[in-house]
């Protein structure tokens, strides 16, 4: 029987900073267990670490570094850097592992620990489970970590050369002049604030930055990819203020912004808005990217890997272009596993994690995604709205229910009955996905239907059933 991981979720270890598993002692033991895992393979293991802008990121990173150092692991810090930045540095500079302290899109009170192996990929589930067993063994031991027993190490400000190497790689991936584009960029008061300004300046892109002043407690606060409407509103209000139409944007650049881009807290994903301020999600980016890659023969097997949450409209639009869409479980690591299984070079999630495997990237990278979208706009001379205009989405809703515990839905009769009734009613003319979040205490109910009325009614019935049994 497959064992279930208790600490590692779909994106590393995550929780409330200061509470288990992110207490000072438990973080130390996590570092020590990770170190043991590394030195078993290489006695002189080297690790690069980075972090986002949360107030807790520094002490968590420093405590983790103490645990690693206690077993002889050499560490270098990139300071505040995006998650894909650490993935790049790990594989390009020969580190045995890369570690990121971040809780991505979660509130500032949360934090997490993400780990990349030496090839720049996230750890497979089996390896996470083995590390987890050692963590619990250490936690159960009588020994207590002492702050005085380990060297004092600090994760920030980190080495600027490491961050610059990542930015140079991103800038070097661009072969199109982007200088005529005007872009509004929301950095979510997160890790993108450390690299995005340098990157966009290097490419001479006319950019206005929003939420680029992190204070440790404002990451993702009414901004960033979780609130794509924020940059969309900024772009649309700028359009209204200039009293011009969106058609003025690409080409002569008479208006304010061609596009808006918004990252999450660790910038491994990006969402967009068009020149009129309409949000463009990851499904639309997959459609745009798939067609562009297909046109230059880079879309391997004419296949895109999406997830169970991607809209049926994407599947139909891709099919019209002769492209098949496969669905993986939610989580970019599972998208990547399916991509590797079928040999696909493009995959991603509606939430904005996009994985390009026609180059060197090994994980979703919001900055890289932004550059790829901007390149398509610049090369074609078309506004973003035109590039995705034929994506006709089915009405879709995603409802979140905060839960006390993640009991299998099959063990909740009321919920199971509501789910079965909805599936019978949809009868293939819509989709239903009910799952638990891998990073939060939430049940997610996603429904697509032919009408908004049907969608809302079925969703509310299922949500009510789950809330009555498990609601926090």
C-alpha positions in Angstrom: 0.0 0.0 0.0 1.3 3.5 -0.9 2.2 5.5 2.1 0.9 9.0 2.5 3.2 11.9 3.1 2.3 13.9 6.2 4.6 16.9 5.9 5.2 17.3 2.2 2.2 18.4 0.1 2.0 19.2 -3.6 4.6 21.9 -3.2 6.9 21.1 -0.4 6.3 21.6 3.3 3.9 24.4 4.2 2.2 25.8 7.3 1.8 28.7 9.7 5.2 30.1 10.5 6.0 29.4 14.2 3.7 26.4 14.4 4.6 22.8 13.6 6.1 21.9 11.3 7.6 25.3 11.0 8.8 25.9 14.6 12.5 26.7 15.3 13.3 23.2 16.4 11.4 21.4 13.7 12.9 23.5 11.0 16.4 22.7 12.3 15.6 18.9 12.2 14.2 19.3 8.7 17.5 20.9 7.7 19.4 18.1 9.3 17.3 15.4 7.6 17.7 17.1 4.2 21.5 17.2 4.9 21.7 13.5 5.8 19.8 12.7 2.5 22.4 14.7 0.6 25.6 13.6 2.3 24.7 10.0 1.8 25.2 10.6 -1.9 28.0 13.2 -1.7 30.0 13.8 1.5 30.8 17.3 0.3 27.3 18.3 -0.7 26.6 21.9 -1.6 23.2 23.6 -1.4 21.9 27.0 -2.6 19.1 28.6 -0.7 16.7 31.4 -1.5 13.6 33.0 0.1 10.7 35.2 -0.5 9.9 38.4 1.4 7.8 37.2 4.3 9.0 38.4 7.7 9.4 34.8 8.8 11.5 33.7 5.8 14.8 34.9 7.2 14.7 33.0 10.5 13.3 29.9 8.8 16.1 30.0 6.2 18.7 30.6 8.8 17.5 27.8 11.1 17.4 25.4 8.2 20.9 26.4 7.2 22.0 25.6 10.8 20.6 22.1 10.4 22.3 21.6 7.1 25.7 22.9 8.4 25.5 20.6 11.4 26.0 17.6 9.1 28.7 19.2 7.0 26.6 20.6 4.1 28.1 23.6 2.4 25.6 26.4 1.7 25.3 29.5 -0.3 22.5 32.0 -0.2 20.9 33.9 -3.1 18.9 36.0 -0.6 15.5 37.0 -1.9 14.9 35.3 -5.2 12.1 33.6 -7.1 11.5 29.9 -6.8 12.5 29.2 -10.4 15.6 31.2 -9.8 16.8 28.7 -7.3 15.9 25.8 -9.7 18.0 27.5 -12.4 21.0 28.1 -10.1 20.8 24.5 -8.7 21.2 22.8 -12.1 23.4 25.5 -13.8 26.0 25.8 -11.0 26.3 22.2 -9.9 24.6 22.3 -6.5 23.4 19.1 -5.0 20.1 20.7 -4.0 18.3 24.0 -4.0 16.0 25.1 -1.3 13.4 27.9 -1.3 11.7 29.3 1.8 8.3 30.5 0.6 4.6 29.8 0.8 3.9 31.1 -2.7 0.4 32.6 -2.9 -0.5 32.0 0.8 -0.9 34.8 3.3 2.2 36.3 5.0 1.6 34.4 8.2 2.3 31.1 6.3 5.6 29.9 5.0 7.1 26.8 3.5 10.2 24.8 2.4 10.5 23.7 -1.2 13.4 21.5 -2.4 14.9 20.9 -5.8 17.3 18.1 -6.7 20.6 18.7 -8.5 18.9 18.5 -11.9 16.6 21.4 -11.0 13.4 19.3 -10.7 11.2 19.1 -7.6 11.8 15.9 -5.5 9.7 12.9 -6.4 7.2 11.7 -3.9 9.2 8.7 -2.8 12.2 10.7 -1.9 10.1 13.2 0.0 8.6 10.3 2.0 12.0 8.9 2.8 13.2 12.4 4.1 10.0 12.8 6.0 10.5 9.5 7.9 13.9 10.7 9.0 12.5 14.1 10.1 10.0 12.3 12.4 12.7 10.0 13.7 14.8 13.0 14.6 11.8 14.8 16.2 11.1 11.7 18.3 14.7 11.5 19.5 15.8 12.8 22.9 18.3 15.2 21.5 17.4 18.8 21.4 19.0 21.3 19.0 21.0 24.0 20.7 21.5 27.4 19.0 25.0 27.3 20.3 25.8 23.9 18.9 25.7 25.0 15.2 27.5 27.8 13.3 25.8 31.1 12.9 24.8 31.4 9.3 22.6 34.0 7.5 20.6 33.7 4.4 20.2 37.4 3.5 21.1 39.6 1.9 22.6 36.8 -0.2 25.1 36.9 -3.1 24.1 39.3 -5.8 26.1 37.4 -8.4 23.8 34.4 -8.0 20.7 36.6 -8.7 22.4 38.3 -11.6 23.2 35.0 -13.2 19.5 34.1 -13.2 18.5 37.4 -14.7 21.2 37.2 -17.4 19.9 33.7 -18.3 16.3 35.0 -18.6 17.3 38.0 -20.6 19.4 35.9 -22.9 16.4 33.7 -23.7 14.8 36.6 -25.6 15.5 37.0 -29.3 12.8 39.6 -30.1 12.9 43.4 -29.5 10.4 44.1 -26.7 11.3 47.8 -26.3 8.1 49.0 -27.9 5.9 47.3 -25.5 4.4 49.0 -22.5 3.7 46.7 -19.5 2.2 47.0 -16.1 3.8 44.5 -13.7 2.5 43.5 -10.3 5.2 41.9 -8.2 2.9 40.9 -5.4 5.3 42.5 -2.9 7.1 39.2 -3.2 10.2 37.6 -4.6 9.7 39.1 -8.1 10.5 42.5 -6.6 14.1 41.4 -6.4 14.6 40.4 -10.1 11.8 41.7 -12.3 12.9 45.4 -12.4 16.5 44.4 -13.4 15.2 42.0 -16.0 12.7 44.4 -17.6 15.3 47.2 -17.6 17.8 45.0 -19.3 15.4 44.3 -22.1 14.4 48.0 -22.4 10.7 47.2 -21.8 8.6 50.2 -20.8 7.4 49.1 -17.5 5.4 50.4 -14.6 5.8 48.3 -11.4 3.0 47.8 -8.9 3.4 46.3 -5.4 7.1 46.2 -5.6 7.8 47.4 -2.0 7.7 44.4 0.3 7.7 45.0 4.1 7.5 41.4 5.3 3.7 41.4 5.8 2.2 42.7 2.6 3.1 39.8 0.2 0.0 38.8 -1.8 -2.1 41.3 0.1 -4.8 42.3 -2.4 -2.3 42.0 -5.2 -0.4 39.4 -7.3 -1.7 36.4 -9.2 -4.3 35.6 -6.5 -5.8 39.0 -7.3 -5.3 39.4 -11.0 -8.2 41.9 -11.0 -5.8 44.4 -9.3 -3.4 44.8 -12.3 -6.4 44.5 -14.7 -8.1 47.4 -13.0 -4.9 49.5 -13.1 -4.6 48.9 -16.8 -8.3 49.6 -17.6 -8.2 52.8 -15.5 -5.1 53.9 -17.3 -6.8 53.3 -20.6 -9.8 55.4 -19.5 -7.6 58.2 -18.3 -5.8 58.4 -21.7 -9.1 58.3 -23.5 -7.8 56.0 -26.2 -8.9 52.6 -27.5 -7.1 49.3 -27.1 -6.4 49.3 -30.9 -3.9 52.1 -30.3 -1.7 50.0 -28.1 0.3 47.6 -30.2 2.3 49.3 -32.9 2.3 53.0 -32.3 2.0 52.6 -28.6 -0.2 55.7 -28.2 -1.9 54.3 -25.1 -0.7 53.4 -21.7 -0.2 49.6 -21.5 -0.2 46.8 -24.0 -0.5 44.2 -21.3 -0.6 43.7 -17.5 1.4 40.9 -15.8 1.0 39.7 -12.3 3.1 37.2 -10.3 2.5 35.2 -7.1 4.7 35.5 -4.0 7.5 33.4 -5.3 6.9 34.1 -9.0 6.7 30.6 -10.2 3.5 31.6 -12.0 2.1 34.5 -13.9 -1.3 35.7 -15.0 -2.1 38.5 -17.4 -4.6 41.1 -18.5 -5.1 42.4 -22.0 -5.0 46.1 -23.0 -8.6 46.5 -22.0 -8.1 45.2 -18.5 -9.6 41.7 -19.1 -7.9 38.9 -17.1 -6.1 36.3 -19.2 -5.5 33.1 -17.2 -3.2 30.1 -17.6 -5.6 28.3 -20.0 -5.4 31.2 -22.4 -1.6 31.3 -22.1 -1.4 27.6 -22.9 -3.4 28.2 -26.0 -1.3 31.1 -27.2 2.0 29.3 -26.4 0.9 26.0 -28.0 0.0 27.6 -31.3 3.3 29.6 -31.3 5.4 26.5 -30.5 3.5 24.5 -33.1 4.2 27.1 -35.8 7.9 26.7 -35.3 7.9 22.9 -34.8 8.7 23.0 -31.1 5.4 21.5 -29.8 6.5 17.9 -29.4 3.8 15.3 -30.3 1.3 18.1 -30.9 0.4 17.7 -27.2 -0.3 20.0 -24.3 -0.6 18.7 -20.7 -3.0 20.7 -18.6 -4.8 19.7 -15.3 -8.3 18.5 -14.2 -9.0 22.2 -13.5 -8.5 23.5 -17.1 -11.6 24.6 -18.9 -13.2 22.5 -21.5 -13.0 25.5 -23.8 -9.2 25.1 -23.9 -9.5 21.5 -24.9 -11.8 22.4 -27.8 -9.7 25.4 -29.0 -6.6 23.3 -29.0 -8.4 20.5 -30.9 -9.3 23.0 -33.6 -5.6 23.6 -34.1 -4.8 19.9 -34.3 -3.4 19.8 -30.8 -4.4 17.2 -28.2 -4.7 18.0 -24.5 -4.0 15.6 -21.7 -5.0 16.2 -18.1 -2.8 15.6 -15.1 -3.5 15.9 -11.4 -3.4 19.5 -10.0 0.2 20.5 -9.1 2.9 21.6 -11.4 5.1 18.6 -10.4 2.4 16.3 -11.6 2.0 18.2 -14.8 5.8 17.8 -15.4 5.7 14.1 -14.6 3.0 13.6 -17.3 4.9 15.8 -19.7 8.0 13.7 -19.2 5.9 10.5 -19.6 4.5 11.5 -23.0 7.4 13.6 -24.2 5.4 16.9 -24.2 7.2 20.3 -24.3 4.4 22.4 -23.0 2.1 22.1 -20.0 0.6 24.1 -17.2 -2.2 25.1 -15.0 -5.1 27.5 -15.2 -3.6 29.2 -12.1 -0.6 30.4 -14.2 2.1 27.7 -13.7 3.4 27.2 -17.3 6.1 24.7 -18.0 8.2 25.2 -21.2 10.3 22.2 -22.0 11.6 23.4 -25.3 14.5 25.1 -23.5 16.4 24.8 -20.2 13.6 25.5 -17.7 12.8 22.7 -15.3 9.9 24.2 -13.4 7.1 26.8 -13.8 8.7 30.3 -14.1 6.5 33.4 -14.0 9.2 35.7 -15.4 9.9 33.3 -18.2 6.2 33.0 -19.0 5.9 36.7 -19.1 8.7 37.0 -21.6 7.3 34.3 -23.8 3.9 36.0 -24.0 5.5 39.4 -24.7 7.7 37.9 -27.5 4.6 36.4 -29.2 2.9 39.8 -29.0 6.0 41.6 -30.3 6.6 39.2 -33.2 3.0 39.0 -34.4 2.2 42.7 -33.8 -1.2 41.4 -32.3 -2.7 42.5 -29.0 -3.1 39.8 -26.4 -6.9 39.9 -26.8 -6.7 38.9 -30.4 -4.2 36.1 -29.8 -6.7 34.3 -27.5 -10.0 35.6 -28.9 -11.3 32.2 -29.9 -11.0 30.7 -26.5 -14.7 30.3 -25.6 -14.8 29.2 -21.9 -17.6 27.2 -20.4 -19.1 28.9 -17.3 -16.8 27.7 -14.5 -16.8 28.3 -10.8 -14.3 27.2 -8.1 -15.6 27.3 -4.6 -13.3 26.9 -1.6 -14.6 25.4 1.7 -12.3 25.7 4.8 -12.3 22.3 6.5 -11.3 20.9 9.9 -9.8 17.7 8.3 -9.4 16.1 4.9 -11.7 13.1 5.2 -12.1 11.2 1.9 -15.3 12.4 0.2 -16.3 8.8 -0.3 -16.7 8.6 3.5 -19.0 11.6 3.6 -22.5 10.3 2.5 -24.1 13.7 2.0 -21.2 15.0 -0.1 -20.9 11.8 -2.1 -24.7 11.9 -2.9 -24.5 15.6 -4.0 -21.5 14.8 -6.2 -23.1 11.8 -7.8 -26.3 13.8 -8.5 -24.4 16.6 -10.1 -22.5 14.2 -12.4 -25.8 12.6 -13.5 -27.2 16.0 -14.3 -24.2 17.2 -16.2 -24.1 13.9 -18.2 -21.0 14.8 -20.2 -22.0 18.4 -21.0 -19.8 19.8 -18.2 -17.2 18.8 -15.7 -17.0 18.4 -12.0 -13.8 18.1 -9.9 -14.0 17.9 -6.1 -10.6 17.8 -4.4 -8.6 18.9 -1.3 -6.0 21.6 -1.7 -2.5 20.2 -1.4 -1.2 23.3 0.5 -4.2 24.6 2.6 -7.0 23.2 4.7 -9.5 23.7 1.9 -11.9 21.6 -0.1 -12.1 22.9 -3.7 -15.3 22.4 -5.8 -14.9 23.1 -9.5 -17.9 22.9 -11.8 -18.2 23.7 -15.5 -21.7 23.7 -17.0 -23.6 25.0 -20.1 -25.3 27.6 -18.0 -24.3 29.8 -15.1 -27.6 29.0 -13.3 -26.9 25.3 -13.4 -23.3 25.8 -12.4 -24.1 27.9 -9.4 -26.9 25.6 -8.2 -24.8 22.4 -8.4 -21.8 24.0 -6.8 -23.8 25.4 -3.9 -25.4 22.0 -3.2 -22.0 20.3 -3.0 -20.4 23.1 -1.0 -23.3 23.0 1.6 -22.9 19.2 2.0 -19.2 19.5 2.6 -19.5 22.4 5.0 -22.2 20.7 7.0 -19.9 17.7 7.7 -16.4 19.2 7.7 -16.7 23.0 7.8 -14.1 24.7 10.0 
